[in-house]
Amino acid sequence: MPRDTSFIAAQQAIVAGAGFGGIAAALRLRAKGYDVRLIDRCPRLGGRGQVFERNGFRHDAGPTVLTAPQLFEELFALFGKRMEDYVTLVQPDPWYRFQYHDGETFDYGPTEEATEAEIVRLSPGDVDGYRRMGAWSKKIYDVGFSGLSAAPFHSPAFMARQIPHLLRLRAFESVWTMVARHLKSDRLRRAFSIQPLLVGGNPFSTTAIYGMINHLEREHGVWFAMGGTGALVDALERLMREEGVKISLGQTIDRITVEDGRATGVVLDTGIELTADLVVSNMDPVHVYRNMLPASQVSQVAKMRSRASKLSMGLYVLYFGAKRKWPDVAHHTVWFGERYKSLLRDIFHKKKLAQDFSLYVHRPTATDPSFAPDGCDSFYVLCPVPNLAGGQDWAIEGPKLRDRIVDALDATMLPGLKDTITAEFAMTPEDFRDDYLSVDGAGFSLSPFFTQSAWFRFHNRGEGVQNLYFVGAGTHPGAGLPGVVSSAKVLETLIPAAEPVA
């Protein structure tokens, strides 16, 4: 049942940060009757989900894989509207192609029959293990996603009640351990353990809770918005404007104001103060607790978390066009280098930028030719790298890494790339720090291991400051589109409806 938001709200809400978490929070607060202002320092909505355009080539800046589309459908349904009237979703086939260092490939797609046929081709003895892994993933999904992803974890007692379920499902183990228990093939183990990297985690330390992704994809599919993730942002912007959400772009918030232990608004870097009855932050909570609140107002637990949190890896993202097409290259390709565990150890633990790498290659023109001029392809290539705690000088290392990546792709899946690449640019961890205020340039805020999940993660309700709330990658339930949109859903149980003016 859609909610009536036609009245003038008595209560004001400011949402700081217009990533997907902030957009979802703005819509949910508007549906509760608040007068909502959404503020972001970038010139476009979407945060990491914004769009870049160069010389006729279009690139989604960050997230490209849409799972759990029902979470977005809910946002439209709050106002009695249908998402399909705003944006068109399609499923690529295969969902992902995994390409190994020796040229072997594994296609993972929408049908179990095709996936199992691929498993038989690579490792016939792993079909039964794959099925058992799917059943285990469903159990994790039923508890971790269906039951807990939108539940607030600010209470230690609530967390304590979940411990028996999590222990029974071996959530304290890593995703790799869980996958390796079911599959014998190293190639398949890599393919089915790689997902934590897409939310900032090392598969060898990320909690096995993230093993739910396998069933999440099977249950709801892997989707692509025609026009790209930016088209989904545009659809949500249209919905917000139709429903009266005020949007302020190109404005940087300097600090959150607090009086008598309550958030009262924000101050922009221009000195302008905006007041509100509550503030929702879609910014990195480590940055907020360290730099944007009076230290005297922050709880000791939040101070400890902001000092001791282990942050995700960084990202080097190379965007480019090509003056030719590779019609046999899939929409989504995970390109594995020869090393796996030791490479991840270099990135996450040693903070070392190795000479080798593994890559995620996005070719949206496989599904939507509008991303490039006729006869051309559009790409972005994501390479996990150390965050800025590694001390790399990206003015020096970035161009070197670019050359190694282009050479590797030219020699394998994109022959002829070096002669046809055009309109290229890149983002490094320094850009994530400067553009998104991400501490240490981390690509996904906190790493998602067990002791940084659920109650151990930054809470959705501000700690030490009333009327302050958090959404986004650094808070519960975590990074990735389903995670950040679910974090806004948590607010449903934390924030009461606004009281209307007669």
Secondary structure, DSSP 4 states (H G I P E B T S, - for coil): ------SPBSSEEEEE--SHHHHHHHHHHHHTT-EEEEEESSSSTTGGG-EEEETTEEEESS---B--THHHHHHHHTTT--GGGT--EE--SSSEEEE-TTS-EEEE-S-HHHHHHHHHHH-GGGHHHHHHHHHHHHHHHHHHTTTTTTS----HHHHHHHHHHHHHTTTTSBHHHHHHHH---HHHHHHHH-GGGGGT--TTTBBGGGGHHHHHHHHH--BEETT-HHHHHHHHHHHHHHTT-EEEES--EEEEEEETTEEEEEEETTS-EEE-SEEEE-S-HHHHHHHTS-GGGS-HHHHHHHHHPPBPPEEEEEEEEESS--TTS-SEEEE--S-SHHHHHHHHTS----S---EEEE-GGGT-GGGS-TT-EEEEEEEEE--GGG---HHHHHHHHHHHHHHHHHHTTSTTHHHHEEEEEEE-HHHHHHHH--GGG-SSSB--BGGGSGGGSBPSB-SSSBTEEE-STTBSS-SSHHHHHHHHHHHHHHSPPPPBP-
